Amino acid sequence: MSTSTTHRSGTLAYVGVGAAPDDPQFHVRFTPENDPAAELPANSFRWIGWATLHIGAHGVLVSARRRGWMGFNRRERRFFTSAEIRNVYREGGAVHVELTDTAAGPQSFQFWPPDLKTAATIVALLPTANTVEIDAPVPSEPATPARHRSVWIFGAAATLIAALVGVGIVFLHQSERTLQAAGAVTVLPVAAAAPGAVDEAAKLAAAPDPEIFSGLQEFERIEPQIEGLKTQFSTALTALQLGALSQVEFSDGLETWLIPQWRTLSNEVGESTPAQSSARYDLHEDLVNATLTWESALESYANGLRDRDTERNLAAFGQLRHAADLEQDARRAYATLERQSDPASPTP
């Protein structure tokens, strides 16, 4: 197979980019071996059978056989730049690559290298930092149950520390809000003010909307708990990726330990819903949706690992990205309320 600096296929031409002769190349399958449905493409490009990947610093060149609609197959080459490679997910010997969305919708491809070592090497070389790797546990070396529990206990301890720090911050902020609200009221000498001036001064001296302070206090109470639960998940996920937890043990931990905590937190946030006209409505809704999305994502991830459902696992990580966006929205809403709570702050 030649690899010159100019490559052409029936639908793609590019010059000066792609795989150089000395770039690493790997032989992979786009359909798994010993599969009754082995001729059914598991990707957006209808690639089947054996193929070659050339991995360079700027992207990856795929040389594969594409299944035609009438049963005729043709060989094609396609180059994906590093900017097009959004996420890479490896579960055992299967590697799933998510690409940036196009006008036609989401695109992805999945392949199977000859062995686990080759799969790990390919993931390490692919030009993207967004990777998740999970190895199946070694049956002959079961981990000690005490060690498994220690992973979740360590995460819980981190959560407790974060919660204690958060409670201290909440009390400090609430004290500050109380003093600020009290200081917002100005007493004017009645005898020295004309009737029109009294009305104007009353408007200026009015305290900010109490709903603003309620929203600030809610965020300062809930946000440290969210960060603590995220720390627990991150700790356990790292243990899973390093092999300290098996997929079954990780799923059990999510279902019996972490998901109930997210459910309790989402119920706490959703106990009282402010009116849509309230100043804190947007912030409250962002917090509610963030906690519910985390709960749903972890349920999907636990079930996906247990059922070895890669698509469900990838969907769970998509939910986690959406939860992160909601948390960012909540932080922006909090910053807006902070400005509104300060009488000296200029109105945007």
Sequence and secondary structure as in RCSB ss.txt:
>XXXX:A:sequence
MSTSTTHRSGTLAYVGVGAAPDDPQFHVRFTPENDPAAELPANSFRWIGWATLHIGAHGVLVSARRRGWMGFNRR
ERRFFTSAEIRNVYREGGAVHVELTDTAAGPQSFQFWPPDLKTAATIVALLPTANTVEIDAPVPSEPATPARHRS
VWIFGAAATLIAALVGVGIVFLHQSERTLQAAGAVTVLPVAAAAPGAVDEAAKLAAAPDPEIFSGLQEFERIEPQ
IEGLKTQFSTALTALQLGALSQVEFSDGLETWLIPQWRTLSNEVGESTPAQSSARYDLHEDLVNATLTWESALES
YANGLRDRDTERNLAAFGQLRHAADLEQDARRAYATLERQSDPASPTP
>XXXX:A:secstr
    SEEE SS EEES S  TTS EEEEESS TT TTTTS  STT EEEEEEEEEETTEEEEEEEEE TTS EEE
EEEEEEGGGEEEEEEETTEEEEEEEEETTEEEEEEEB SSHHHHHHHHHHSS S EEEE    TTS   HHHHHH
HHHHHHHHHHHHHHHHHHHHHHHHHHHHHHHHHT     GGGS HHHHHHHHHHH    HHHHHHHHHHHHHHHH
HHHHHHHHHHHHHHHHHTSS HHHHHHHIIIIIHHHHHHHHHHHTTS   TTSTTHHHHHHHHHHHHHHHHHHHH
HHHHHHHT HHHHHHHHHHHHHHHHHHHHHHHHHHHHHHHH TTS   
